[in-house]
Amino acid sequence: MDAPKSPLNEEKTGEVSSPFLTLSEEEIIEHVLSEHKPSRNPFVRGIWIVIGSLGVAFAVIGVFLPGWPTTSWLVLSAYCYARSSRKMFNWLLTNRIFGSALLEYYRTGKSLPFHSKIVITGIICIASIASIWAVTKAGDPGFGQVLIAVIAIIGVWWVGWKVPTSA
């Protein structure tokens, strides 16, 4: 008997499997909403809303600026809204501009296109180099630079190897 396909079997089969492939948009939305529970702390919910809203703003930039990722920022926003408010998360999933991109993200097994992974990796590297430079100029003896570099390496590793790649 064959092993069931899952995102973990991606390397063996060459494709990403998703339980959402056969579901309608409404069923996907309901399933995704049921998986996420907002925080009980109002202050924490507020922080998630602010970060999610910044992600939506960056996604809007991606609509107009070629090469700037849109789906990646929407995934961040979806995560933040899922932690803050079912209403905002539902709005994002059903939004006529961004909803289809997010639903495609879920439908393809929570994967990112290769070009988005390249851009995200580039942003991580540029931001980390700028941070290391600023911390060095501020007079840090080396602990801050090492911490930033380690976190950047973990981020690049995660995006590059742990997040599945779609076509």
ZANU-212906 format. One record per residue (C-alpha): residue in one letter; residue number from 1; x, y, z. Coordinates in Angstrom, 3 decimals. Layout:
// ZANU-212906
<torro><torro>A</torro><fidren>NUM</fidren><px>X</px><py>Y</py><pz>Z</pz></torro>
...
//
This chain:
// ZANU-212906
<torro><torro>M</torro><fidren>1</fidren><px>0.000</px><py>0.000</py><pz>0.000</pz></torro>
<torro><torro>D</torro><fidren>2</fidren><px>1.376</px><py>3.420</py><pz>-0.962</pz></torro>
<torro><torro>A</torro><fidren>3</fidren><px>2.212</px><py>5.967</py><pz>1.706</pz></torro>
<torro><torro>P</torro><fidren>4</fidren><px>-0.256</px><py>8.858</py><pz>1.776</pz></torro>
<torro><torro>K</torro><fidren>5</fidren><px>0.962</px><py>12.025</py><pz>0.097</pz></torro>
<torro><torro>S</torro><fidren>6</fidren><px>1.745</px><py>14.878</py><pz>2.416</pz></torro>
<torro><torro>P</torro><fidren>7</fidren><px>3.930</px><py>17.983</py><pz>2.309</pz></torro>
<torro><torro>L</torro><fidren>8</fidren><px>6.575</px><py>15.834</py><pz>4.016</pz></torro>
<torro><torro>N</torro><fidren>9</fidren><px>6.636</px><py>13.516</py><pz>0.971</pz></torro>
<torro><torro>E</torro><fidren>10</fidren><px>7.248</px><py>16.463</py><pz>-1.339</pz></torro>
<torro><torro>E</torro><fidren>11</fidren><px>10.887</px><py>15.567</py><pz>-2.027</pz></torro>
<torro><torro>K</torro><fidren>12</fidren><px>9.974</px><py>12.019</py><pz>-3.067</pz></torro>
<torro><torro>T</torro><fidren>13</fidren><px>6.994</px><py>12.852</py><pz>-5.283</pz></torro>
<torro><torro>G</torro><fidren>14</fidren><px>8.049</px><py>16.269</py><pz>-6.588</pz></torro>
<torro><torro>E</torro><fidren>15</fidren><px>4.662</px><py>17.777</py><pz>-5.767</pz></torro>
<torro><torro>V</torro><fidren>16</fidren><px>3.051</px><py>19.380</py><pz>-2.778</pz></torro>
<torro><torro>S</torro><fidren>17</fidren><px>-0.104</px><py>17.742</py><pz>-1.502</pz></torro>
<torro><torro>S</torro><fidren>18</fidren><px>-2.891</px><py>19.650</py><pz>0.192</pz></torro>
<torro><torro>P</torro><fidren>19</fidren><px>-6.145</px><py>18.639</py><pz>1.840</pz></torro>
<torro><torro>F</torro><fidren>20</fidren><px>-7.694</px><py>21.768</py><pz>0.269</pz></torro>
<torro><torro>L</torro><fidren>21</fidren><px>-7.319</px><py>20.728</py><pz>-3.382</pz></torro>
<torro><torro>T</torro><fidren>22</fidren><px>-10.863</px><py>19.409</py><pz>-3.697</pz></torro>
<torro><torro>L</torro><fidren>23</fidren><px>-12.650</px><py>21.888</py><pz>-1.423</pz></torro>
<torro><torro>S</torro><fidren>24</fidren><px>-14.645</px><py>24.912</py><pz>-2.510</pz></torro>
<torro><torro>E</torro><fidren>25</fidren><px>-13.513</px><py>28.404</py><pz>-1.509</pz></torro>
<torro><torro>E</torro><fidren>26</fidren><px>-16.178</px><py>28.592</py><pz>1.213</pz></torro>
<torro><torro>E</torro><fidren>27</fidren><px>-15.090</px><py>25.220</py><pz>2.652</pz></torro>
<torro><torro>I</torro><fidren>28</fidren><px>-11.432</px><py>26.286</py><pz>2.632</pz></torro>
<torro><torro>I</torro><fidren>29</fidren><px>-12.278</px><py>29.541</py><pz>4.411</pz></torro>
<torro><torro>E</torro><fidren>30</fidren><px>-14.344</px><py>27.765</py><pz>7.056</pz></torro>
<torro><torro>H</torro><fidren>31</fidren><px>-11.645</px><py>25.154</py><pz>7.633</pz></torro>
<torro><torro>V</torro><fidren>32</fidren><px>-8.855</px><py>27.749</py><pz>7.861</pz></torro>
<torro><torro>L</torro><fidren>33</fidren><px>-10.895</px><py>29.929</py><pz>10.236</pz></torro>
<torro><torro>S</torro><fidren>34</fidren><px>-11.596</px><py>26.942</py><pz>12.483</pz></torro>
<torro><torro>E</torro><fidren>35</fidren><px>-7.860</px><py>26.133</py><pz>12.739</pz></torro>
<torro><torro>H</torro><fidren>36</fidren><px>-6.914</px><py>29.506</py><pz>14.240</pz></torro>
<torro><torro>K</torro><fidren>37</fidren><px>-7.873</px><py>30.918</py><pz>17.606</pz></torro>
<torro><torro>P</torro><fidren>38</fidren><px>-7.319</px><py>34.617</py><pz>18.417</pz></torro>
<torro><torro>S</torro><fidren>39</fidren><px>-5.346</px><py>35.590</py><pz>21.505</pz></torro>
<torro><torro>R</torro><fidren>40</fidren><px>-7.331</px><py>36.363</py><pz>24.652</pz></torro>
<torro><torro>N</torro><fidren>41</fidren><px>-5.102</px><py>39.301</py><pz>25.592</pz></torro>
<torro><torro>P</torro><fidren>42</fidren><px>-6.425</px><py>42.582</py><pz>24.035</pz></torro>
<torro><torro>F</torro><fidren>43</fidren><px>-2.948</px><py>44.182</py><pz>24.015</pz></torro>
<torro><torro>V</torro><fidren>44</fidren><px>-1.449</px><py>41.215</py><pz>22.171</pz></torro>
<torro><torro>R</torro><fidren>45</fidren><px>-4.369</px><py>41.221</py><pz>19.715</pz></torro>
<torro><torro>G</torro><fidren>46</fidren><px>-3.649</px><py>44.901</py><pz>19.035</pz></torro>
<torro><torro>I</torro><fidren>47</fidren><px>-0.007</px><py>44.146</py><pz>18.263</pz></torro>
<torro><torro>W</torro><fidren>48</fidren><px>-1.049</px><py>41.342</py><pz>15.892</pz></torro>
<torro><torro>I</torro><fidren>49</fidren><px>-3.485</px><py>43.711</py><pz>14.156</pz></torro>
<torro><torro>V</torro><fidren>50</fidren><px>-0.784</px><py>46.365</py><pz>13.658</pz></torro>
<torro><torro>I</torro><fidren>51</fidren><px>1.720</px><py>43.852</py><pz>12.240</pz></torro>
<torro><torro>G</torro><fidren>52</fidren><px>-0.968</px><py>42.280</py><pz>10.044</pz></torro>
<torro><torro>S</torro><fidren>53</fidren><px>-2.020</px><py>45.675</py><pz>8.732</pz></torro>
<torro><torro>L</torro><fidren>54</fidren><px>1.594</px><py>46.512</py><pz>7.867</pz></torro>
<torro><torro>G</torro><fidren>55</fidren><px>1.743</px><py>43.227</py><pz>5.969</pz></torro>
<torro><torro>V</torro><fidren>56</fidren><px>-1.392</px><py>44.186</py><pz>4.026</pz></torro>
<torro><torro>A</torro><fidren>57</fidren><px>0.165</px><py>47.591</py><pz>3.231</pz></torro>
<torro><torro>F</torro><fidren>58</fidren><px>3.308</px><py>45.860</py><pz>1.927</pz></torro>
<torro><torro>A</torro><fidren>59</fidren><px>1.132</px><py>43.457</py><pz>-0.093</pz></torro>
<torro><torro>V</torro><fidren>60</fidren><px>-0.586</px><py>46.454</py><pz>-1.707</pz></torro>
<torro><torro>I</torro><fidren>61</fidren><px>2.860</px><py>47.735</py><pz>-2.710</pz></torro>
<torro><torro>G</torro><fidren>62</fidren><px>3.508</px><py>44.300</py><pz>-4.239</pz></torro>
<torro><torro>V</torro><fidren>63</fidren><px>0.452</px><py>44.653</py><pz>-6.454</pz></torro>
<torro><torro>F</torro><fidren>64</fidren><px>1.990</px><py>47.704</py><pz>-8.117</pz></torro>
<torro><torro>L</torro><fidren>65</fidren><px>5.747</px><py>47.086</py><pz>-7.804</pz></torro>
<torro><torro>P</torro><fidren>66</fidren><px>7.114</px><py>44.243</py><pz>-9.948</pz></torro>
<torro><torro>G</torro><fidren>67</fidren><px>9.384</px><py>41.884</py><pz>-8.017</pz></torro>
<torro><torro>W</torro><fidren>68</fidren><px>7.979</px><py>42.869</py><pz>-4.634</pz></torro>
<torro><torro>P</torro><fidren>69</fidren><px>6.266</px><py>39.829</py><pz>-3.088</pz></torro>
<torro><torro>T</torro><fidren>70</fidren><px>2.535</px><py>40.022</py><pz>-2.487</pz></torro>
<torro><torro>T</torro><fidren>71</fidren><px>1.582</px><py>36.548</py><pz>-1.294</pz></torro>
<torro><torro>S</torro><fidren>72</fidren><px>4.395</px><py>36.434</py><pz>1.260</pz></torro>
<torro><torro>W</torro><fidren>73</fidren><px>3.137</px><py>39.608</py><pz>2.954</pz></torro>
<torro><torro>L</torro><fidren>74</fidren><px>-0.422</px><py>38.282</py><pz>2.804</pz></torro>
<torro><torro>V</torro><fidren>75</fidren><px>0.663</px><py>35.077</py><pz>4.533</pz></torro>
<torro><torro>L</torro><fidren>76</fidren><px>2.207</px><py>37.177</py><pz>7.316</pz></torro>
<torro><torro>S</torro><fidren>77</fidren><px>-0.981</px><py>39.252</py><pz>7.522</pz></torro>
<torro><torro>A</torro><fidren>78</fidren><px>-3.169</px><py>36.154</py><pz>7.579</pz></torro>
<torro><torro>Y</torro><fidren>79</fidren><px>-1.139</px><py>34.691</py><pz>10.430</pz></torro>
<torro><torro>C</torro><fidren>80</fidren><px>-1.327</px><py>37.950</py><pz>12.399</pz></torro>
<torro><torro>Y</torro><fidren>81</fidren><px>-5.046</px><py>38.416</py><pz>11.774</pz></torro>
<torro><torro>A</torro><fidren>82</fidren><px>-5.682</px><py>34.783</py><pz>12.725</pz></torro>
<torro><torro>R</torro><fidren>83</fidren><px>-4.007</px><py>35.522</py><pz>16.080</pz></torro>
<torro><torro>S</torro><fidren>84</fidren><px>-5.976</px><py>38.757</py><pz>16.559</pz></torro>
<torro><torro>S</torro><fidren>85</fidren><px>-9.461</px><py>38.659</py><pz>15.058</pz></torro>
<torro><torro>R</torro><fidren>86</fidren><px>-11.604</px><py>36.122</py><pz>13.214</pz></torro>
<torro><torro>K</torro><fidren>87</fidren><px>-13.423</px><py>39.040</py><pz>11.573</pz></torro>
<torro><torro>M</torro><fidren>88</fidren><px>-10.215</px><py>40.534</py><pz>10.116</pz></torro>
<torro><torro>F</torro><fidren>89</fidren><px>-8.901</px><py>37.108</py><pz>9.134</pz></torro>
<torro><torro>N</torro><fidren>90</fidren><px>-12.173</px><py>36.357</py><pz>7.355</pz></torro>
<torro><torro>W</torro><fidren>91</fidren><px>-12.028</px><py>39.783</py><pz>5.644</pz></torro>
<torro><torro>L</torro><fidren>92</fidren><px>-8.545</px><py>39.011</py><pz>4.344</pz></torro>
<torro><torro>L</torro><fidren>93</fidren><px>-9.507</px><py>35.544</py><pz>3.106</pz></torro>
<torro><torro>T</torro><fidren>94</fidren><px>-12.617</px><py>36.854</py><pz>1.330</pz></torro>
<torro><torro>N</torro><fidren>95</fidren><px>-11.113</px><py>40.129</py><pz>0.083</pz></torro>
<torro><torro>R</torro><fidren>96</fidren><px>-11.716</px><py>40.498</py><pz>-3.657</pz></torro>
<torro><torro>I</torro><fidren>97</fidren><px>-8.148</px><py>41.704</py><pz>-4.263</pz></torro>
<torro><torro>F</torro><fidren>98</fidren><px>-6.135</px><py>39.420</py><pz>-1.977</pz></torro>
<torro><torro>G</torro><fidren>99</fidren><px>-8.468</px><py>36.557</py><pz>-1.113</pz></torro>
<torro><torro>S</torro><fidren>100</fidren><px>-7.705</px><py>34.499</py><pz>-4.203</pz></torro>
<torro><torro>A</torro><fidren>101</fidren><px>-3.933</px><py>34.675</py><pz>-3.592</pz></torro>
<torro><torro>L</torro><fidren>102</fidren><px>-4.340</px><py>33.480</py><pz>-0.006</pz></torro>
<torro><torro>L</torro><fidren>103</fidren><px>-6.739</px><py>30.719</py><pz>-0.952</pz></torro>
<torro><torro>E</torro><fidren>104</fidren><px>-4.284</px><py>29.575</py><pz>-3.625</pz></torro>
<torro><torro>Y</torro><fidren>105</fidren><px>-1.576</px><py>29.519</py><pz>-0.946</pz></torro>
<torro><torro>Y</torro><fidren>106</fidren><px>-3.700</px><py>27.146</py><pz>1.151</pz></torro>
<torro><torro>R</torro><fidren>107</fidren><px>-4.847</px><py>25.142</py><pz>-1.864</pz></torro>
<torro><torro>T</torro><fidren>108</fidren><px>-1.232</px><py>24.489</py><pz>-2.969</pz></torro>
<torro><torro>G</torro><fidren>109</fidren><px>-0.205</px><py>23.139</py><pz>0.415</pz></torro>
<torro><torro>K</torro><fidren>110</fidren><px>1.028</px><py>26.356</py><pz>2.024</pz></torro>
<torro><torro>S</torro><fidren>111</fidren><px>3.851</px><py>26.800</py><pz>-0.459</pz></torro>
<torro><torro>L</torro><fidren>112</fidren><px>5.539</px><py>29.868</py><pz>-1.920</pz></torro>
<torro><torro>P</torro><fidren>113</fidren><px>6.683</px><py>30.464</py><pz>-5.497</pz></torro>
<torro><torro>F</torro><fidren>114</fidren><px>10.443</px><py>30.241</py><pz>-6.009</pz></torro>
<torro><torro>H</torro><fidren>115</fidren><px>10.732</px><py>33.915</py><pz>-7.009</pz></torro>
<torro><torro>S</torro><fidren>116</fidren><px>9.030</px><py>34.952</py><pz>-3.739</pz></torro>
<torro><torro>K</torro><fidren>117</fidren><px>11.495</px><py>32.860</py><pz>-1.768</pz></torro>
<torro><torro>I</torro><fidren>118</fidren><px>14.380</px><py>34.621</py><pz>-3.538</pz></torro>
<torro><torro>V</torro><fidren>119</fidren><px>12.941</px><py>38.070</py><pz>-2.747</pz></torro>
<torro><torro>I</torro><fidren>120</fidren><px>12.223</px><py>37.146</py><pz>0.883</pz></torro>
<torro><torro>T</torro><fidren>121</fidren><px>15.759</px><py>35.790</py><pz>1.289</pz></torro>
<torro><torro>G</torro><fidren>122</fidren><px>17.152</px><py>38.980</py><pz>-0.234</pz></torro>
<torro><torro>I</torro><fidren>123</fidren><px>15.110</px><py>41.154</py><pz>2.121</pz></torro>
<torro><torro>I</torro><fidren>124</fidren><px>16.305</px><py>39.114</py><pz>5.114</pz></torro>
<torro><torro>C</torro><fidren>125</fidren><px>19.936</px><py>39.493</py><pz>4.017</pz></torro>
<torro><torro>I</torro><fidren>126</fidren><px>19.716</px><py>43.232</py><pz>3.268</pz></torro>
<torro><torro>A</torro><fidren>127</fidren><px>17.897</px><py>43.985</py><pz>6.534</pz></torro>
<torro><torro>S</torro><fidren>128</fidren><px>20.367</px><py>41.862</py><pz>8.501</pz></torro>
<torro><torro>I</torro><fidren>129</fidren><px>23.419</px><py>43.486</py><pz>6.933</pz></torro>
<torro><torro>A</torro><fidren>130</fidren><px>21.962</px><py>46.950</py><pz>7.612</pz></torro>
<torro><torro>S</torro><fidren>131</fidren><px>21.191</px><py>45.943</py><pz>11.212</pz></torro>
<torro><torro>I</torro><fidren>132</fidren><px>24.652</px><py>44.517</py><pz>11.769</pz></torro>
<torro><torro>W</torro><fidren>133</fidren><px>26.187</px><py>47.714</py><pz>10.382</pz></torro>
<torro><torro>A</torro><fidren>134</fidren><px>23.975</px><py>49.909</py><pz>12.626</pz></torro>
<torro><torro>V</torro><fidren>135</fidren><px>24.715</px><py>47.832</py><pz>15.723</pz></torro>
<torro><torro>T</torro><fidren>136</fidren><px>28.456</px><py>47.975</py><pz>14.955</pz></torro>
<torro><torro>K</torro><fidren>137</fidren><px>28.306</px><py>51.772</py><pz>14.546</pz></torro>
<torro><torro>A</torro><fidren>138</fidren><px>26.453</px><py>51.977</py><pz>17.877</pz></torro>
<torro><torro>G</torro><fidren>139</fidren><px>29.468</px><py>50.346</py><pz>19.549</pz></torro>
<torro><torro>D</torro><fidren>140</fidren><px>28.265</px><py>46.814</py><pz>20.243</pz></torro>
<torro><torro>P</torro><fidren>141</fidren><px>31.244</px><py>44.569</py><pz>21.055</pz></torro>
<torro><torro>G</torro><fidren>142</fidren><px>29.944</px><py>41.753</py><pz>18.841</pz></torro>
<torro><torro>F</torro><fidren>143</fidren><px>27.089</px><py>40.063</py><pz>20.646</pz></torro>
<torro><torro>G</torro><fidren>144</fidren><px>24.374</px><py>41.909</py><pz>18.718</pz></torro>
<torro><torro>Q</torro><fidren>145</fidren><px>26.000</px><py>41.240</py><pz>15.361</pz></torro>
<torro><torro>V</torro><fidren>146</fidren><px>26.276</px><py>37.516</py><pz>16.090</pz></torro>
<torro><torro>L</torro><fidren>147</fidren><px>22.656</px><py>37.337</py><pz>17.247</pz></torro>
<torro><torro>I</torro><fidren>148</fidren><px>21.439</px><py>39.151</py><pz>14.109</pz></torro>
<torro><torro>A</torro><fidren>149</fidren><px>23.545</px><py>36.890</py><pz>11.869</pz></torro>
<torro><torro>V</torro><fidren>150</fidren><px>22.283</px><py>33.704</py><pz>13.557</pz></torro>
<torro><torro>I</torro><fidren>151</fidren><px>18.650</px><py>34.808</py><pz>13.274</pz></torro>
<torro><torro>A</torro><fidren>152</fidren><px>19.192</px><py>35.754</py><pz>9.613</pz></torro>
<torro><torro>I</torro><fidren>153</fidren><px>20.712</px><py>32.352</py><pz>8.865</pz></torro>
<torro><torro>I</torro><fidren>154</fidren><px>17.774</px><py>30.624</py><pz>10.564</pz></torro>
<torro><torro>G</torro><fidren>155</fidren><px>15.328</px><py>32.789</py><pz>8.568</pz></torro>
<torro><torro>V</torro><fidren>156</fidren><px>17.028</px><py>32.061</py><pz>5.239</pz></torro>
<torro><torro>W</torro><fidren>157</fidren><px>17.186</px><py>28.344</py><pz>6.098</pz></torro>
<torro><torro>W</torro><fidren>158</fidren><px>13.510</px><py>28.276</py><pz>7.049</pz></torro>
<torro><torro>V</torro><fidren>159</fidren><px>12.303</px><py>30.068</py><pz>3.911</pz></torro>
<torro><torro>G</torro><fidren>160</fidren><px>14.691</px><py>28.177</py><pz>1.646</pz></torro>
<torro><torro>W</torro><fidren>161</fidren><px>14.319</px><py>24.642</py><pz>2.938</pz></torro>
<torro><torro>K</torro><fidren>162</fidren><px>11.333</px><py>24.321</py><pz>5.277</pz></torro>
<torro><torro>V</torro><fidren>163</fidren><px>8.681</px><py>26.232</py><pz>3.302</pz></torro>
<torro><torro>P</torro><fidren>164</fidren><px>7.541</px><py>24.168</py><pz>0.295</pz></torro>
<torro><torro>T</torro><fidren>165</fidren><px>8.131</px><py>25.652</py><pz>-3.168</pz></torro>
<torro><torro>S</torro><fidren>166</fidren><px>5.313</px><py>25.900</py><pz>-5.692</pz></torro>
<torro><torro>A</torro><fidren>167</fidren><px>5.740</px><py>26.260</py><pz>-9.435</pz></torro>
//
